[in-house]
């Protein structure tokens, strides 16, 4: 059963708001994972699963275990780097390093992780979100 939170809105700080954004984005992401004939859902899946530099992103592999302030940010770069201290004669294996700028201004690096795009505006939307008829191309 869902917990009802009776906290006044004035009691929320920035960290609370980021936790809400993280939870809402994660729920939105899980809702687009199932197969559907809905073209809008397909577009959200395609876009949310393809982060690009400059996107507002959420790291998903640590959901519920790491504070949202470290998991949400603007994607600055994705680089491929060799593992440090590799001492074998073979070339060092590589890993992807994701760097985000967090809301408190830090450059935060992630590896062995997955990111999704947090929608900042509706994708390919032909009108207001509240309109009764929306045509997706």
C-alpha positions in Angstrom: 0.0 0.0 0.0 1.2 3.5 -0.8 2.3 5.7 2.1 0.4 8.9 2.4 2.7 11.8 3.2 1.1 14.6 5.2 4.0 17.0 5.0 3.1 20.7 4.2 4.5 21.8 0.8 6.4 24.6 2.6 8.4 21.9 4.4 10.1 20.5 1.4 13.7 21.4 0.7 15.6 21.1 -2.5 16.8 17.5 -1.6 13.1 16.5 -1.0 12.2 17.9 -4.4 15.0 16.1 -6.2 13.9 12.8 -4.5 10.4 13.4 -5.9 11.8 14.1 -9.4 13.9 11.0 -9.2 11.0 8.8 -8.1 8.6 10.3 -10.7 11.2 9.9 -13.5 11.9 6.3 -12.5 8.2 5.5 -12.5 7.7 7.2 -15.9 10.7 5.1 -17.2 9.3 1.8 -15.9 5.9 2.7 -17.6 7.5 2.9 -21.0 9.3 -0.5 -20.7 6.3 -2.6 -21.7 5.4 -3.3 -25.3 2.6 -1.2 -26.7 1.0 0.1 -29.8 1.0 3.6 -28.4 3.2 5.8 -30.6 3.8 8.4 -27.8 5.0 5.7 -25.4 7.4 4.5 -28.1 8.8 8.0 -28.6 9.3 8.4 -24.8 11.0 5.0 -24.6 13.4 5.9 -27.5 14.2 9.3 -26.1 14.5 8.4 -22.4 16.8 5.5 -23.2 19.2 7.5 -25.3 20.9 10.2 -23.2 22.9 12.8 -25.0 25.4 15.4 -23.7 23.4 18.3 -22.4 20.4 16.2 -21.3 19.0 16.3 -17.8 19.5 12.7 -16.7 18.9 10.3 -13.8 21.2 7.4 -12.9 19.0 4.3 -12.5 21.1 1.4 -11.2 21.3 2.8 -7.7 17.6 3.7 -7.4 16.7 4.0 -3.7 20.3 3.5 -2.5 22.0 6.8 -3.4 20.6 10.3 -2.7 19.0 12.0 -5.7 21.4 15.0 -5.4 24.1 12.7 -6.7 21.9 10.9 -9.3 20.3 13.8 -11.2 22.2 16.3 -13.3 23.1 17.7 -16.7 25.1 15.1 -18.7 28.5 16.7 -19.4 30.3 13.7 -21.1 30.5 10.0 -21.6 34.1 8.8 -22.1 35.7 5.4 -22.5 38.7 5.0 -20.3 41.0 2.0 -19.5 40.8 0.5 -16.0 43.5 2.0 -13.8 46.4 -0.1 -12.5 46.1 -2.7 -15.3 49.3 -4.8 -15.1 48.6 -7.5 -17.6 50.5 -7.8 -20.9 47.2 -7.5 -22.8 45.7 -4.0 -23.4 43.6 -2.8 -20.5 39.9 -3.3 -20.7 37.8 -0.1 -20.9 34.8 1.3 -19.1 32.4 4.1 -19.7 32.7 7.1 -17.4 29.6 9.3 -17.2 30.1 12.8 -15.9 27.1 14.9 -14.7 26.8 18.3 -13.3 24.7 18.0 -10.2 22.2 20.6 -9.0 24.6 21.8 -6.4 27.3 22.5 -9.1 29.6 19.4 -8.7 31.0 17.3 -11.5 30.0 13.8 -10.4 31.5 10.8 -12.2 29.7 7.4 -12.6 30.9 4.1 -14.0 29.2 0.7 -14.3 25.8 2.5 -14.4 22.8 3.3 -16.6 21.2 6.7 -17.2 17.8 7.8 -18.5 16.7 11.2 -19.8 14.4 13.2 -17.5 11.9 14.8 -19.9 12.1 18.6 -19.5 9.3 19.1 -22.1 7.0 16.7 -23.9 8.6 15.0 -26.8 7.2 15.7 -30.3 4.0 17.0 -28.6 1.5 18.8 -30.9 -0.2 21.0 -28.3 -0.6 21.5 -24.6 -0.3 18.5 -22.3 -3.9 19.0 -21.2 -5.4 19.0 -24.7 -8.0 16.4 -25.5 -6.5 15.5 -28.8 -2.8 15.1 -29.5 -1.4 13.8 -32.8 2.0 12.1 -32.6 3.9 11.8 -35.8 
